[in-house]
Amino acid sequence: MDASISLDRIREAARVIDPVFLHTPQYECEPLSDRLGTRTVLKVESVNPIRSFKGRGTDYLLHRLVAPDQGFVQVDLELIQLGAFLKKANRLRHHFGPDTIAG
């Protein structure tokens, strides 16, 4: 599957992503904008159902992967468990920031 970014895909995503993941509140951070010398906007992702920007990406990915007549996609539970284990290990190591893995 081609995963390149394009204006067409951005427009498509805006049309097909479930509205529950859209219109995340955002605020200009003036101190950070001043420090960086450019307008900086922060988004409050914790108000959407999964408390992460990843909901939009996942919803769009499923839109692209699942044909409309299929109606569902099989998800590997081991992959979901791996994500939960990585999150827990991150917290157990006292990395209390965002649940991300840096390479």
C-alpha positions, 0 to 999 in steps of 0.5 A, spaced: 500 500 500 502 506 498 503 510 504 505 517 501 503 523 503 499 528 499 493 533 499 488 528 496 489 523 502 489 529 507 482 531 504 480 524 504 482 523 511 478 529 513 472 526 510 472 519 512 475 519 519 470 518 524 468 525 527 469 523 534 477 524 532 476 530 529 476 538 531 481 536 537 482 543 541 488 547 540 491 553 543 497 557 541 502 557 546 505 564 546 511 562 550 514 557 546 512 561 540 516 566 542 522 561 544 522 558 537 521 564 533 514 561 530 507 560 531 506 554 535 500 550 536 499 545 541 493 540 541 489 537 547 489 530 544 486 527 551 479 529 550 478 524 544 476 517 546 482 513 546 486 519 548 491 519 543 492 522 536 493 515 533 485 514 533 485 518 527 491 515 523 488 508 525 481 510 523 484 512 516 488 506 515 482 502 516 478 506 511 484 504 506 484 497 508 477 494 509 473 494 503 466 497 504 462 490 503 467 487 508 465 491 514 470 489 519 477 487 519 481 481 523 486 484 528 491 480 531 490 480 539 498 478 540 499 485 536 494 489 541 497 485 547 504 487 545 502 494 545 500 494 552 506 490 554 510 496 551 506 501 554 507 498 561 514 496 560 515 504 559 511 506 565 515 501 569 522 504 567 519 510 570 518 513 563 512 517 564 511 521 558 507 520 552 506 512 551 511 512 545 517 508 543 523 512 540 528 509 535 
